[in-house]
Amino acid sequence: MGMLWFDKPAEEWSQALPIGNGRLGAMVSGGGKSEILQLNQDSIWYGGHIDRINPDAKSHLGEVRGLILSGKIPEAENLLRYTFSGTPRSERPYQPLGNVEMTFHETGTEISGYRRELALEKGIVTECYTVPERKMYKEYLASYPHGVIALHMEAEGEAISLDILLRRAKFYDHTGKLDERTIYMDAVLGAGGVSFLAAVRAQTEEGEVRVLGEHLLVRGAKELTLYIGCETSYYEEDWKRVLQEKLDKACGDGYARVREEHEKDYRALFDRVALELGEGDGKAALAAEELPIDRRMEEGREKGFHSDFAALYFQYGRYLLISSSRPGSLPANLQGIWNEEMQPPWDSKFTININTEMNYWPAEICGLSECHLPLFDHLLRMWEKGRETAERMYGCRGFVAHHNTDLWGDCAPQDIYIPATYWVMGGAWLCTHIWLHYAYTQDEAFLKRMYPLLKDAVLFFHDYLIEVDGKLATCPSVSPENTYILPSGVRGCVCAGSSMDNQILRDLMEGYLKASHVLGIQDEVTGKTCEILQRLPGTKVGKYGQIMEWMEDYDEAQPGHRHISQLYALHPSHQITVDKTPELAEAASRTLERRLAHGGGHTGWSCAWIVNLYSRLGDGEKAYRNLQKLWSQSTFPNLMDTHPRGNGHTFQIDGNLGAAAAIAEMLVQSDEDRVLLLPALPAQWTKGRVAGIALWGGGRIDLDWEGGRLVSCRVRSDRPMETTLVYGQEKKHVAVSPGQDVVITWE
């Protein structure tokens, strides 16, 4: 189990299979006569950092607020357009690195016995096929220990001969010979931008290797390994030397060792969590896995997806996070690291009004805490620019970021898009992940390192919040990315104190106060934060029985909007729960019903959020129904998540990662007080086992169930831990000592 495969080479990008080591990624299309390996490197962004802060913002803040509070919304939005939009309006774009183009010298072109497979448990793509006079076997991997991509080929019959070219569509400066067995490509990506050097090196014990012009030529090889690398000035002062050293190291160690160290490193992360979901005797699952993944998807859309498909999809999500976010890399962007377009949708940046945060929902619960670290590294990169943005735009202390950021940690507003641009909560939402990471890991050194940034995120709101009807509220703000209708019929986006803002602020400030307590800090800032918390507007129920999205009970221009911002309090937050706040939970359920009745969940990431929301509501059937919808409507043949774009669809990784988190939460949910066991188990998952799900407090848990009923669970921890296990109406208190396994059976 744990693999997906095709019976033909990819005819388009959405049929290719991804590999990655955090920094370097590739899409494996395969092929016989010719093949293109599409490459990415996470710091290949066009252009250097520029100061985009609008110089007219601070002097017009009071006027904008006055217009909003007096109900002159169109006038406020028009003034914001001129005075608060970034100058220029856009941050820097992510771009593909390029392609390795291979042309094989074949005696014939007809392929038989073709199979291209991604083995999730190994992190390796294999390809095998037969052409006249030759049987070919290939392996593709992206090694984190060695920092390179390796493509290994072995042939039976006629030896391997091919031409290799390294290039990108545009914006590169030189190509050619680096040494007798290596070709290169380099560029400076715009004024003040990143410089890069990419290279392909051939290693073979037989045959001939040479470079002519910009082509790497291999003739008569029985066994061949290509090592592909890229280093940039973003990470290294002497990036050319570093790349040379990595290629030398990989060649010196040889492919067998590169493969061994890759698999050992990868499995140390991947093997932490296992999931088995079975029906009957499992014959249906085995039959499904015998189908190519594209046909398996077609059959699932027609007849429904077998329960084992959820386990495959879950582990695929974990694979994508491991492959796109490792210590020392940038965070996963809108497409993880896999992007083929010079002008990708939304520049393939870090969109921080949900998408980037969703990318990291599975990091802790799915046993991948290390993969969360690039997000915090990038927050630290954003910090100084966010402090400058806070002071120069708003006259506030502390740190602020809007709804996007880029390679350089830009924090000024992005775009001129009224429903999203003028929102000051992006940095705050990211900073809620600081306490989340600590809650799972209990890593006090991490908390101490991030605390000054967390404090600055809170300090901004000490200065930014204004009094509205006796409460403290953000202004200007929006509820991403929705539009409301005033009683007069006028439509507007900007507002004071959207529900999501208040909910994020509650998590941010409570997390800051908890961190202060852990670190033994009590000062004027903690005292003021306690006072502000008491004055934040609460979550309210509106005229339709729904959670209100704004401070006033406005109608939405799009009742089926993809964003469900007012339900942040339900997920990812724990402010709304079925047992502690039943009235709000019922209103949250009503909110979801309204969204879906009007066409909500029509994008992959939005559908994934809905699965998480129903999981928190304990409704396994609706959670499962929306998983089926996600797979049927928003999933490419290679299982990558789709997002509507023009007349077609584009890849966004957030749906994959958000849904992986949701599947975990259907089985286990934890917070500071308790662990909910099988809280949203659908009837289709009658029998199963999950092992290694991470818990708040630093523990891990295994569950076994049969006939839809919990049979046993095992809790373990590397540090002392106490919690309450909740299964239905049953509660059991457990205390775990370091290294001890506590096993509990359920009648």
Stockholm file with secondary structure:
# STOCKHOLM 1.0

chainA/1-747         MGMLWFDKPAEEWSQALPIGNGRLGAMVSGGGKSEILQLNQDSIWYGGHIDRINPDAKSHLGEVRGLILSGKIPEAENLLRYTFSGTPRSERPYQPLGNVEMTFHETGTEISGYRRELALEKGIVTECYTVPERKMYKEYLASYPHGVIALHMEAEGEAISLDILLRRAKFYDHTGKLDERTIYMDAVLGAGGVSFLAAVRAQTEEGEVRVLGEHLLVRGAKELTLYIGCETSYYEEDWKRVLQEKLDKACGDGYARVREEHEKDYRALFDRVALELGEGDGKAALAAEELPIDRRMEEGREKGFHSDFAALYFQYGRYLLISSSRPGSLPANLQGIWNEEMQPPWDSKFTININTEMNYWPAEICGLSECHLPLFDHLLRMWEKGRETAERMYGCRGFVAHHNTDLWGDCAPQDIYIPATYWVMGGAWLCTHIWLHYAYTQDEAFLKRMYPLLKDAVLFFHDYLIEVDGKLATCPSVSPENTYILPSGVRGCVCAGSSMDNQILRDLMEGYLKASHVLGIQDEVTGKTCEILQRLPGTKVGKYGQIMEWMEDYDEAQPGHRHISQLYALHPSHQITVDKTPELAEAASRTLERRLAHGGGHTGWSCAWIVNLYSRLGDGEKAYRNLQKLWSQSTFPNLMDTHPRGNGHTFQIDGNLGAAAAIAEMLVQSDEDRVLLLPALPAQWTKGRVAGIALWGGGRIDLDWEGGRLVSCRVRSDRPMETTLVYGQEKKHVAVSPGQDVVITWE
#=GR chainA/1-747 SS CCEEEESSCCSSGGGSEEEECSSEEEEECCCSSEEEEEEEETTCBSSCCCCCCCTTHHHHHHHHHHHHHTTCHHHHHHHHHHHTSCSSSCCCCBCCCEEEEEEECCSCCCCEEEEEEEETTTTEEEEEEEETTEEEEEEEEEETTTTEEEEEEEEEESCEEEEEEEECSSCCCEEEEEETTEEEEEEECSTTCCEEEEEEEEECSSSEEEEETTEEEEEEESEEEEEEEEEETTTCTTHHHHHHHHHHHHHHHCHHHHHHHHHHHHHHHHTTCEEEEECTTSHHHHHHHTSCHHHHHHHHHHHCCCHHHHHHHHHHHHHHHHHHCCTTSCCCBTTBTCCCCSSCGGGGCEETTTHHHHHTHHHHHTTCHHHHHHHHHHHHHHHHHHHHHHHHHHCCSSCCCCSEECTTCCCSCCSSCHHHHSCCCHHHHHHHHHHHHHHHHCCHHHHHHHHHHHHHHHHHHHHHCEEETTEEECSSBCCTTCCEECTTSCEECCBSSCHHHHHHHHHHHHHHHHHHHHTTCCSHHHHHHHHHHHHSCCCCBCTTSSBCSSSSCCEESCTTCSCCGGGTTTTTSCSSCTTTSHHHHHHHHHHHHHHHHTTCCCSHHHHHHHHHHHHHTTCHHHHHHHHHHHHHHSBCTTSCBEEEETTEEEECTHHHHHHHHHHHHHHEEECSSEEEESTTCCTTCCEEEEEEEECTTSEEEEEEEETTEEEEEEEEESSCEEEEEEETTEEEEEEECTTCEEEEECC
#=GC SS_cons         CCEEEESSCCSSGGGSEEEECSSEEEEECCCSSEEEEEEEETTCBSSCCCCCCCTTHHHHHHHHHHHHHTTCHHHHHHHHHHHTSCSSSCCCCBCCCEEEEEEECCSCCCCEEEEEEEETTTTEEEEEEEETTEEEEEEEEEETTTTEEEEEEEEEESCEEEEEEEECSSCCCEEEEEETTEEEEEEECSTTCCEEEEEEEEECSSSEEEEETTEEEEEEESEEEEEEEEEETTTCTTHHHHHHHHHHHHHHHCHHHHHHHHHHHHHHHHTTCEEEEECTTSHHHHHHHTSCHHHHHHHHHHHCCCHHHHHHHHHHHHHHHHHHCCTTSCCCBTTBTCCCCSSCGGGGCEETTTHHHHHTHHHHHTTCHHHHHHHHHHHHHHHHHHHHHHHHHHCCSSCCCCSEECTTCCCSCCSSCHHHHSCCCHHHHHHHHHHHHHHHHCCHHHHHHHHHHHHHHHHHHHHHCEEETTEEECSSBCCTTCCEECTTSCEECCBSSCHHHHHHHHHHHHHHHHHHHHTTCCSHHHHHHHHHHHHSCCCCBCTTSSBCSSSSCCEESCTTCSCCGGGTTTTTSCSSCTTTSHHHHHHHHHHHHHHHHTTCCCSHHHHHHHHHHHHHTTCHHHHHHHHHHHHHHSBCTTSCBEEEETTEEEECTHHHHHHHHHHHHHHEEECSSEEEESTTCCTTCCEEEEEEEECTTSEEEEEEEETTEEEEEEEEESSCEEEEEEETTEEEEEEECTTCEEEEECC
//
